[in-house]
Amino acid sequence: MSTGLSTARATVDGKEPALLSEGEVRSHFPALDRMHAGERVAYFDGPGGTQVPRAVGEAMTSYLYEHNANTYWEYPSSAETDAAILASRETLADFFNATAEEIAFGANMTTLTFHLARAIGRRLSAGDEIVVTELDHHANIAPWTALARERNISIRSVRMIPETGQLDWDHLEQQITPRTRVLAIGAASNALGTITDVRRAGELAHAVGALVFVDAVHYAAHSPVDVKLWNCDFAACSAYKFYGPHIGILYGKRDRLADLDVPKLDPAPDNAPDRMETGTQNHEGIVGAGAAVDWIASVSAGKDNRRARIVSALQGLHARSQPLFANLWEALSALPRLHVFGPPPNAPRTHTVSFVVDGVPAVEVVRSLAKRGIFATHGDFYATTIIERLGQAENGVVRAGLACYTTEDELNRLIAGIEEIASR
């Protein structure tokens, strides 16, 4: 049964932006033509990495075949590389609502966070404190706990509430003290989909003079990142979570980037943001990240500037898939042997759901779904603390996420597959 979502105009902030139809969006993704077990593949693995539109691959190929060179030399392909990198910085600046001088690239969010934490840690001393949360991916925990070992500082962890999958705000207020130097917090949980009010948390941290670092990896594919609204000092995400290649992006307020005691080679540029980028970068990945953002912007029609189209596209796509996610949540919640985790559909959250089926290990659930051409993921997703707090450390959970290319038919196939597994 069709809900007409492919032609519906999603309402955003009281307006009706013109978005590419569901069919038009899907036509950009070659991976959606893949067949497995006699079925067209339905990808619900987006929280671990989305599929890539054709324009991204073409941009990367064009760079490698036609412009490939190292930077800052006096011949055409080198100058073209410099221009391509700058263009992607400007594009990602629009994605973050920042400036090009505040955007740095790296291997992935995890590597960038270790690099940033090491730079910040050089100025920390014994007795200083860093606040992390149980809701976070360990890429936003391990870099900071490493400093605890190296610099004799303290780590204070904010509890999550297992029943709701949300942050314990009373505990956060207790954990931030005059000794707090950094608050490291996620904008959205990659395991539960929970969206956290990072601006509110940041205000608490800034009140005691602490820096605020936001992990926006999971959030970035679902809602517009806005570092001005968040007023964070740093934020990071990875392009492969929002239809791009495997590369990470770091935002830092320009004065913060310039002031960091960053590990770098002495001859390397010392201006921001180049001083954050050690060695030769992944030029084709940088080009691909910019192309992914441009593709997102292209989903929203109109003559607005790129930032406005990015916001319109992400908000519109979220509104379009909201009925699908509500149906998925309702269907899974109705199954007697199945337990769904995280906040309900009407709470601030992404369209990512995690669950377990009594008596069936998570790995067996995803194997069974794969036999139907349905690709989902299982485990702890490096959000280890969350899974432990949910009591699922032994087998992990099953995770399914909706992306811009998810259809109602694919959702019905997913639900039918889970129902069959739960009824055994």
KAKA-V360646 format. One line per field, one symbol per residue. phi: phi as a letter, one per 40 degrees, with the letter a starting at -180 (. if undefined). burial: 1 if it has 16 or more other ideal C-beta (glycine too) atoms within 10 Angstrom, else 0. Layout:
# KAKA-V360646
phi->???
burial->???
This chain:
# KAKA-V360646
phi->.ccgccbcbccbfgbbccbdcdccdcccbdccccbafgbccbcbcdcciccbcdcccccccdcccbbcaccgbcadcccccdccccccdcccccccgbbccbbbbacacccccdccccccccbcbdgcbbbbbcccdccbbdccccccccbfbbbbbcccbdcbgbcccccdccccbdccbabbaccacccbgdcbcccccccccccbgccbbbcbdccccbaccaccccfccaaaabcccbgbccabbbbaddcccccccccacdccdbcccdccbcgccccccccccccccccdccccchbcccdccccccccccccccdccccccccccccccbbbbbhccdcccaccbbbabbdgbddcccccccccbgbbbbahbfgcdcdccccgbccbgbcbbbcbcbcbcccccccccccdccccc
burial->0000110001010000101101001101100100000000111111111111101100110010001010000000010011011011111111111101111111111111111111111001000111111111111111111011001011111111100011110011001100011111111111111111010011011100011111111111111111100101111111111111101111111001100101010000000111111000111111111111111111110000011111111111111111011011101100100111111010001111111110010100110110011111111111111110110100111111111111110111111011001100
